Amino acid sequence: MFENKTVLITGAAQGIGKSIAEHYAKEGANVVLADVQKNLGTQLEGELLSAGYSAFFLYTDVCSEEHVKNTMEMAYKRYGSLDILVNNTGKMKSISPLELTLSDWDDIINTNLRSVFLCAREAAKYMKKGSSIVNLASTRAFMSEPHTESYAASKGGIVALTHALATSFTEFGITVNSIAPGWIETGDYSELRAIDHSQHPSGRVGRPDDIARTCLYLTDPRNNFITGTNVTVDGGMTKKMIYEE
C-alpha cells in the first residue's frame, strides 16, 4: 500500500512519532525522521536500516523556517517524492494562566501550531495529487484540565487549521486530516493501574500504535474521501459523562 511512498514524520525520534515511523517503514515506505533529538533520531534510523527498511534522519527544528524548508527539499531530493506528511511534534507546559509568560506562550504555539502550518506549506510544494497530510491534535482541543491554556489553544488551532488547509489544498488533490489522541501511554505500559484502564469505555489506555494505525488509515489512497476532518482516538473518554458521587 505504501511501497516506495515517501513519508516525513516530525517528532519521529520517540513516543508516538517513533511508532508511526516504524509502521510506515514496515509497509515499505521511505521514512524521513525529522526531529531535534539527534541521538535518538540517528539511533532509530540505524534500527530501521538494520531491519532492512528505508529510513533517513534529518535534524529539524520545526520552529525554524530555514530548517523546515531544507528538510522538505532534502527529503524530496533523496527519494524523488514527498507523499505523506505527519505533523507530530508537540510539547506541553502546565503553568497557571496568571503566571504564563508570553515567552512560554509563544514557545508552545510556535512548536505545536505554527510548525504545522510551516511544514504543511513547504511539503505541499513537493506533493502531487493523491498526497496526504495528517496533523496530531489532542482531545485537549475540546476539553481541559487547569493550567493548560497554551497547549489547549495550540491543539484547538490545529483542528481549525486542518479543515482550512484541506479546503485550500483541494486544488492540488492533497487530503488533510487531524487526529486527536486521548491518553496514549508512551512509557511502561505494565505500570498502569487497573483504574487507569477501567475509566476508559474501551477498557484500556491507548498505545502509540493506536495512533500509528490511524495515520495509515487516513493516508491510504482508498480513503481519499476523508479530508478536513478530525478523528478522535481516545478509548471513548471524551464521550463519557462523569458525575460526582
C-alpha positions in Angstrom: 0.0 0.0 0.0 2.8 2.4 0.9 5.6 0.7 -1.1 8.1 3.4 -2.2 6.0 6.2 -0.8 8.0 8.9 1.0 6.6 9.7 4.4 8.0 12.5 6.5 7.3 12.5 10.2 8.1 15.3 12.6 9.0 14.5 16.2 9.8 11.0 14.9 12.6 10.0 17.3 10.5 8.8 20.2 7.0 8.1 21.5 4.1 8.3 19.1 6.3 9.6 16.3 8.6 6.6 16.5 5.7 4.2 16.3 4.3 6.0 13.3 7.7 5.8 11.6 8.0 2.1 12.4 4.6 1.3 11.0 5.2 3.1 7.7 8.6 1.5 7.4 7.1 -2.0 7.8 4.6 -1.1 5.0 7.5 -0.4 2.6 7.6 3.4 2.8 10.7 5.6 2.6 10.6 7.1 6.1 12.1 10.5 6.8 12.7 11.1 10.5 12.6 14.8 11.3 13.5 15.7 14.9 15.7 17.8 17.1 16.7 14.7 19.2 19.8 13.9 17.2 21.0 10.9 19.1 17.5 9.3 19.3 16.8 10.1 15.7 20.1 8.6 14.5 19.5 5.6 16.6 16.1 4.9 15.2 17.4 5.4 11.6 20.0 2.8 12.4 17.5 0.4 13.8 15.2 0.7 10.8 18.1 0.3 8.3 19.4 -2.7 10.1 15.9 -4.3 9.8 16.0 -3.8 6.1 13.7 -0.7 5.9 14.3 2.6 4.2 14.9 5.5 6.7 16.7 8.8 6.7 17.1 11.1 9.7 17.2 14.8 9.3 17.9 17.1 12.2 15.0 19.5 12.1 13.8 22.3 14.4 10.2 22.8 13.3 10.2 26.3 14.7 12.8 27.3 12.1 11.6 28.2 8.7 15.0 27.6 7.2 15.2 24.1 8.8 11.8 23.2 7.6 12.5 24.3 4.0 15.8 22.5 3.9 14.2 19.3 5.4 11.5 19.2 2.8 13.9 19.8 0.0 16.4 17.2 1.1 13.7 14.6 1.6 12.4 15.2 -1.9 15.9 15.1 -3.5 16.8 11.9 -1.7 13.7 9.9 -2.7 12.2 11.9 -5.6 8.8 12.3 -4.0 7.1 13.5 -0.9 3.8 11.7 -0.5 2.8 11.9 3.2 3.5 14.4 6.0 2.7 13.6 9.6 2.9 16.7 11.8 3.6 15.0 15.2 5.9 17.4 17.0 4.4 18.8 20.2 5.2 19.9 23.7 3.3 20.9 26.8 3.8 23.1 29.8 1.4 23.2 32.8 1.5 26.8 34.1 -1.2 29.0 35.7 -2.6 31.5 33.3 -1.7 34.2 35.8 2.0 33.2 35.6 2.2 32.1 32.0 4.7 34.4 30.2 4.4 35.5 26.6 7.7 33.7 26.0 6.2 30.4 27.3 3.0 31.0 25.3 4.9 31.7 22.1 7.1 28.6 22.6 4.1 26.3 22.8 2.2 28.0 20.0 5.2 28.1 17.7 6.2 24.5 18.4 2.8 22.9 18.2 0.7 25.1 15.9 2.9 27.4 13.7 5.1 24.4 12.8 2.0 22.6 11.4 1.3 25.4 9.0 5.0 25.8 8.2 5.6 22.1 7.5 2.4 21.8 5.5 3.1 24.8 3.4 6.6 23.7 2.5 5.7 20.0 2.0 2.8 20.8 -0.3 5.2 22.5 -2.7 6.6 19.0 -3.4 3.5 16.9 -3.2 1.5 15.6 -6.1 -2.2 14.7 -6.4 -3.1 11.9 -4.1 -0.8 13.0 -1.3 -1.8 13.3 2.4 -1.1 15.4 5.5 -2.0 14.3 9.0 -1.8 16.7 11.9 -1.6 15.4 15.5 -4.0 17.5 17.6 -5.3 16.3 21.0 -8.5 15.8 23.0 -7.3 18.9 24.8 -8.7 20.8 21.8 -12.2 20.0 23.2 -11.7 19.6 27.0 -9.2 20.8 29.5 -7.5 20.5 32.9 -6.3 23.6 34.7 -3.2 25.5 33.6 -3.0 24.1 30.1 -4.1 27.3 28.1 -1.2 27.4 25.7 -1.4 23.7 24.9 -5.2 23.7 24.5 -5.0 26.8 22.2 -2.4 25.2 20.1 -4.3 21.9 19.7 -7.6 23.6 19.0 -5.8 25.7 16.4 -4.5 22.5 14.7 -8.1 21.2 14.3 -9.2 24.5 12.7 -6.0 24.8 10.6 -6.6 21.2 9.4 -10.0 22.0 7.8 -8.7 25.3 6.4 -5.7 23.6 4.7 -8.0 20.8 3.4 -10.1 23.3 1.7 -7.2 25.3 0.3 -5.3 22.2 -0.9 -8.3 20.8 -2.7 -6.9 22.2 -6.0 -3.7 20.2 -5.5 -5.5 16.9 -4.6 -4.0 16.8 -1.2 -6.1 15.5 1.7 -5.5 17.0 5.2 -6.9 15.5 8.4 -6.1 15.6 12.1 -6.0 13.0 14.9 -6.9 13.9 18.5 -5.3 11.3 20.8 -6.5 10.9 24.3 -4.4 9.1 26.9 -1.6 7.4 24.9 0.9 5.8 27.2 4.4 6.1 25.8 6.1 4.9 29.0 6.0 1.5 30.7 2.5 0.2 29.9 2.8 -2.5 32.5 3.0 0.0 35.3 -0.5 1.3 34.6 -3.2 0.7 37.2 -6.5 -1.1 36.8 -8.3 2.2 37.3 -6.3 3.7 34.5 -7.7 1.2 32.1 -11.2 0.8 33.5 -12.0 4.5 33.3 -11.9 4.2 29.5 -15.1 2.9 27.8 -12.7 0.8 25.6 -11.4 -0.9 28.7 -7.8 0.1 28.3 -5.4 3.0 27.9 -4.1 3.8 24.4 -0.8 2.9 22.9 1.3 4.7 20.3 0.4 2.0 17.7 -3.3 3.0 18.0 -2.3 6.4 16.6 0.1 4.9 14.0 -2.7 2.7 12.6 -5.0 5.7 12.4 -2.3 7.5 10.3 -2.1 4.5 8.0 -5.9 4.6 7.6 -6.1 8.3 6.8 -3.3 8.2 4.3 -4.5 5.1 2.5 -5.3 6.3 -1.1 -8.5 4.3 -0.9 -9.7 6.6 1.9 -9.3 9.9 0.0 -12.9 10.8 0.5 -11.9 11.6 4.1 -10.5 15.1 4.3 -10.8 18.2 6.5 -11.9 16.1 9.5 -10.6 15.2 12.9 -10.5 11.7 14.2 -10.7 11.3 18.0 -8.8 8.3 19.2 -9.3 8.2 23.0 -10.9 5.0 24.0 -14.2 6.8 24.3 -13.2 9.1 27.1 -14.5 12.4 25.7 -17.9 10.8 25.3 -18.1 9.6 28.9 -20.3 11.6 31.3 -18.8 11.9 34.8 -20.8 12.6 37.9 -19.5 13.2 41.4 -21.0 10.6 43.8 
